[in-house]
Amino acid sequence: MLKPLIQKNEIRHAYDLLEKQMNSRATKVKTILGWKGEHKEFKVYWHPDLRMWHYYDSKYAGNRYWCPYGVGDPNEIPMVGIAVEINFNYQGYGRRVAGTFISDDNGDIYLAHSGKVGGGRKGIGKESFWKFYRGNQIVSVRWPDRIDTEVICIGKIGSHSLPAQIAHFVNEVARFKQSVTNGSAKLFLQEDSLTNPKFTPEFTGKRQGYLPHDTIESVCNHGLIVSVLSRILEDKGFHAANDRFRDLYLYDDDRHITTLFEIKTDISTSSIYISIGQLLFHGVSQDPRPRLILVVPGTPDARTKKVLNKLNIEILEYSLSGSEPEFLNLGTLLK
């Protein structure tokens, strides 16, 4: 069972590790930071490759570690706004603070968020935020008072993918708030995704009470993989969307699904079986049947490839050696 860090020294250690990792690959920029009618000058850390800035302060908020994030480039605009805060208690487990460090049975530490995004505007809150994101990055945490709650597992502290995973989360909170502001969020909340297809970057994993320690990091990668693939496809002129039933699909101007993707973070036998079922189940419900593509980290064995070929399921391989996934044969598939 995943548990939160509650001891003062444990939280401080995790915070120091997070700050060191995130600051090490960022550029310090002096800017005006604005929030809730206030503003003040800070030196934030800007990640140009991730289009995200962050600021960590262990004393400014007084009763918690203050960790705001945003997406505006501080080099281009005079004042940047906060998209989301992933703050932490100094000690204990007051659940009003949205950020928390959680650990698994192996002692690995993960960054998590309750989903309370706030912002002071109508329609922006935890309930609508979770409806907006119909993904599966949500895991269950057991607190010291024996209460279980669901949190968003963002990424593993120390993982080379963590900055990109945080940027994915921050950018989607920013997109959610913008969608609420301009009135388009309601399109994402409709059940009929073929009437109003939109891409809703999904969270990773399954809503489970327990996850083995060797699978949690993969859980954190799933939404990142979906988001990067969607961005690449949209940059190439495709219409990309997803919903709570389908990881990702492409549709034409008549709103017919042309390609259906199923994305997995491993190539185990069980994952292959599940993927085949999901692709065939959702594929045969469309007329005409769309292209079916299984997205996996590596090359399946010869027997699996032979079966997939007979089922007319194509394979898109990706690598996670860098901070973001690289899709190895996407160009070939798109031809």
C-alpha atoms as one frame of an Amber mdcrd trajectory, in Angstrom:
protein
   0.000   0.000   0.000   1.247   3.472  -0.880   1.721   5.710   2.149   2.478
   9.438   2.594   5.672  10.700   4.156   4.731  12.410   7.432   7.952  12.717
   9.424   9.560  16.151   9.253  13.000  14.859   8.277  11.569  12.525   5.605
   9.547  15.290   3.978  12.510  17.670   4.092  14.753  15.060   2.481  12.248
  14.411  -0.323  11.755  18.150  -0.862  15.523  18.721  -1.077  15.863  15.915
  -3.630  13.023  17.367  -5.723  14.425  20.899  -5.582  17.936  19.789  -6.492
  16.756  17.684  -9.434  14.446  20.332 -10.864  16.781  23.293 -10.356  19.775
  21.516 -11.881  18.422  21.577 -15.442  16.673  24.952 -15.398  17.636  28.575
 -16.016  17.089  31.154 -13.280  15.063  34.167 -14.475  14.000  37.258 -12.530
  10.312  38.010 -13.051   7.118  39.260 -11.422   4.969  36.458 -10.078   1.269
  37.267  -9.747  -1.488  35.424  -7.880  -4.904  36.263  -6.345  -4.553  40.009
  -6.574  -0.953  40.017  -5.385   2.399  40.155  -7.098   6.045  40.061  -6.121
   9.425  39.729  -7.777  11.072  36.303  -7.643  13.825  34.421  -9.420  11.985
  31.476 -10.914  13.493  28.480 -12.686  12.584  28.195 -16.356  12.669  24.968
 -18.414  12.621  26.097 -22.073  12.416  22.540 -23.407   9.382  21.778 -21.220
   7.789  25.255 -21.467   7.397  25.387 -17.697   8.754  27.404 -14.804   8.833
  26.568 -11.102   9.773  28.211  -7.829  10.539  26.411  -4.547  10.596  28.166
  -1.180  10.792  26.432   2.190   9.882  29.524   4.258   7.786  31.995   2.223
   4.366  30.424   2.923   5.107  30.117   6.635   3.433  26.774   7.368   4.329
  24.697   4.320   6.774  24.314   1.463   5.584  26.651  -1.295   6.026  25.237
  -4.798   4.186  27.152  -7.559   4.413  26.189 -11.244   3.397  27.950 -14.452
   3.645  27.823 -18.235   4.273  31.419 -19.327   7.809  32.201 -20.519   9.264
  34.684 -17.961  11.677  35.919 -20.640   8.820  37.070 -22.882   6.138  38.448
 -20.556   6.496  40.957 -17.705   4.486  38.943 -15.174   3.771  35.211 -14.999
   0.791  33.582 -13.322   0.612  30.414 -11.280  -1.018  27.450 -12.993  -0.881
  25.132  -9.989   0.831  24.759  -6.629   2.238  21.428  -5.448   2.866  22.397
  -1.842   3.817  20.156   1.069   3.247  20.148   4.822   6.368  20.538   6.925
   5.294  17.470   8.840   2.178  15.437   9.518  -0.600  14.758   7.060  -3.052
  17.647   6.854  -4.900  16.791   3.643  -5.824  20.424   2.892  -2.378  20.839
   1.326  -2.608  19.359  -2.185   0.929  18.077  -2.607   2.382  15.050  -0.872
   5.296  12.684  -1.127   4.252   9.038  -1.129   6.374   5.923  -0.782   5.936
   2.313  -1.804   6.973  -0.901  -0.062  10.406  -0.641  -1.658  11.063   2.805
  -0.181  10.902   4.671  -3.496   9.414   8.182  -3.245   6.866   9.665  -5.630
   5.448  13.144  -6.136   1.654  13.204  -5.816  -1.178  15.734  -5.919  -4.716
  15.547  -4.561  -6.280  17.112  -7.663  -7.381  20.262  -5.820  -6.364  22.874
  -8.366  -8.329  25.875  -7.071  -7.969  29.249  -8.699 -10.931  31.151  -7.320
 -12.980  30.971 -10.522 -16.336  29.294 -11.027 -16.051  25.808 -12.468 -12.447
  25.304 -11.380 -12.059  22.738  -8.632 -11.180  19.157  -7.822 -14.461  17.586
  -8.950 -14.550  19.249 -12.362 -10.815  18.765 -12.790 -11.089  15.017 -12.269
 -14.020  14.860 -14.680 -11.976  16.738 -17.241  -9.195  14.169 -16.964 -10.618
  10.737 -17.599  -7.344   8.940 -17.334  -5.835   6.435 -14.953  -2.896   8.025
 -13.157  -4.897   7.902  -9.941  -3.707   5.666  -7.101  -4.961   5.005  -3.592
  -2.986   6.171  -0.543  -3.445   4.851   3.026  -3.095   7.660   5.611  -2.051
   7.166   9.266  -5.676   7.584  10.404  -6.569   4.542   8.222  -8.412   6.690
   5.680  -7.759   5.861   2.023  -7.856   8.650  -0.554  -7.078   8.820  -4.255
  -4.250  11.019  -5.484  -2.570  11.714  -8.808   0.823  10.007  -8.943   2.928
  12.429 -11.001   6.340  10.808 -11.024   9.191   9.186  -9.141  11.704  11.430
  -7.390  15.056  10.976  -9.115  13.630   9.554 -12.328  14.995  11.143 -15.502
  11.377  11.457 -16.665  10.214  13.431 -13.617  10.655  16.964 -15.082   8.638
  15.989 -18.176   6.008  14.280 -16.015   5.655  17.404 -13.860   5.471  19.579
 -16.977   2.756  17.309 -18.361   0.714  17.754 -15.174   1.286  21.519 -14.993
   0.418  22.095 -18.652  -2.792  20.092 -18.352  -3.908  22.039 -15.287  -3.228
  25.213 -17.244  -5.197  23.890 -20.209  -8.076  22.871 -17.926  -8.277  26.337
 -16.379  -8.122  27.978 -19.792 -10.865  25.663 -21.056 -13.098  26.605 -18.144
 -12.416  30.279 -18.738 -13.243  30.194 -22.457 -16.170  27.803 -22.016 -14.758
  24.867 -23.960 -14.297  22.569 -20.958 -17.889  21.379 -21.247 -16.992  19.739
 -24.565 -14.475  17.533 -22.799 -17.044  16.438 -20.228 -19.585  15.175 -22.738
 -20.040  11.424 -23.002 -20.279  11.418 -26.797 -16.680  11.933 -27.828 -17.529
  11.384 -31.492 -19.898  14.339 -31.444 -17.252  16.622 -29.957 -13.908  14.792
 -30.181 -11.191  16.432 -28.145  -7.821  15.331 -26.863  -7.865  15.148 -23.075
  -4.328  14.276 -21.917  -4.857  11.383 -19.583  -3.436  10.414 -16.285  -1.576
   7.164 -15.968  -2.184   3.790 -14.380  -5.243   2.175 -12.805  -7.369   3.194
  -9.834  -5.968   0.525  -7.547  -5.514   0.247  -3.827  -2.179  -1.474  -4.292
   0.499  -1.323  -6.978   3.767  -3.300  -6.882   6.737  -0.966  -6.573   8.126
  -2.048  -9.945   4.996  -0.879 -11.798   4.338   2.539 -10.285   6.913   4.376
 -12.390   5.343   2.888 -15.510   1.991   4.120 -14.232   3.389   7.642 -14.168
   4.558   7.417 -17.796   1.287   6.460 -19.473  -0.271   9.927 -19.700   3.048
  11.417 -20.816   3.252   8.916 -23.682  -0.314   9.655 -24.783   0.277  13.414
 -24.634   3.540  13.415 -26.591   2.124  11.120 -29.284  -0.965  13.306 -29.589
   1.151  16.449 -29.899   3.299  14.912 -32.640   0.252  13.765 -34.598  -1.484
  17.131 -34.296   1.698  18.896 -35.435   1.521  16.710 -38.539  -2.019  17.871
 -39.248  -4.058  15.005 -37.784  -7.145  15.402 -35.597  -6.358  13.589 -32.331
  -8.729  12.837 -29.472  -9.268  10.419 -26.616 -11.904   9.500 -24.055 -12.237
   7.305 -21.008 -12.575   4.191 -23.166  -9.857   4.798 -25.766  -6.284   5.912
 -25.160  -6.029   7.874 -28.400  -7.653   7.983 -31.813  -7.537   9.974 -35.041
 -10.678  11.179 -36.775 -11.469  12.770 -40.141 -13.443  15.889 -41.065 -16.681
  13.870 -40.941 -15.848  12.852 -37.360 -15.269   9.222 -38.244 -12.521   7.429
 -36.351  -9.750   6.474 -38.776  -7.064   5.150 -36.418  -7.289   3.699 -32.924
  -4.271   3.497 -30.601  -3.867   1.381 -27.482  -0.868   2.408 -25.373   0.950
   0.153 -22.934   3.973   0.745 -20.722   5.211  -2.861 -20.928   5.067  -5.789
 -23.341   4.106  -8.501 -20.881   1.765 -11.251 -22.021  -1.101  -9.887 -19.934
  -0.682  -6.393 -21.413  -0.724  -7.801 -24.940  -3.877  -9.820 -24.222  -5.632
  -6.779 -22.737  -4.547  -4.578 -25.640  -5.874  -7.008 -28.244  -9.222  -7.139
 -26.484  -9.506  -3.368 -26.184  -8.498  -2.672 -29.772 -10.811  -5.291 -31.241
 -13.731  -4.406 -28.970 -13.626  -0.696 -29.795 -12.488  -1.207 -33.390 -15.334
  -3.447 -34.542 -17.876  -0.974 -33.201 -16.798   1.514 -35.875 -17.920   1.336
 -39.497 -15.679   1.245 -41.390 -13.208  -0.397 -39.040 -10.307   1.953 -38.213
  -6.631   1.093 -38.307  -5.643  -0.577 -35.022  -2.246   0.296 -33.587  -0.660
  -1.111 -30.436   1.898   1.269 -28.893   4.542  -0.525 -26.814   8.047   0.058
 -25.355  10.124  -2.233 -27.503   9.651  -5.074 -29.951   7.224  -7.910 -29.168
   8.483 -11.435 -29.793   8.019 -13.132 -33.172   4.997 -15.180 -32.080   3.191
 -12.091 -30.758   3.975 -10.122 -33.919   2.584 -12.964 -36.031  -0.683 -13.023
 -34.050  -1.043  -9.237 -34.189  -0.434  -9.293 -37.930  -3.218 -11.856 -38.445
  -5.547  -9.603 -36.444  -4.521  -6.574 -38.549  -3.092  -4.844 -35.491  -0.029
  -2.723 -36.290   2.788  -2.018 -33.841   4.242   1.374 -32.909   7.400   1.055
 -30.821   8.719   3.751 -28.496  11.738   4.312 -26.289  11.856   6.104 -22.940
  15.626   6.528 -22.781  15.207  10.321 -22.791  12.976  12.611 -20.768  10.169
  12.168 -23.302   9.181   9.093 -25.324  10.630   8.665 -28.815   8.397   6.865
 -31.316  10.740   4.755 -33.368   8.689   3.745 -36.414   5.981   6.407 -36.452
   7.136   7.827 -39.767   6.832   4.434 -41.415   3.341   3.889 -40.034   2.148
   7.305 -41.150   3.240   6.605 -44.739
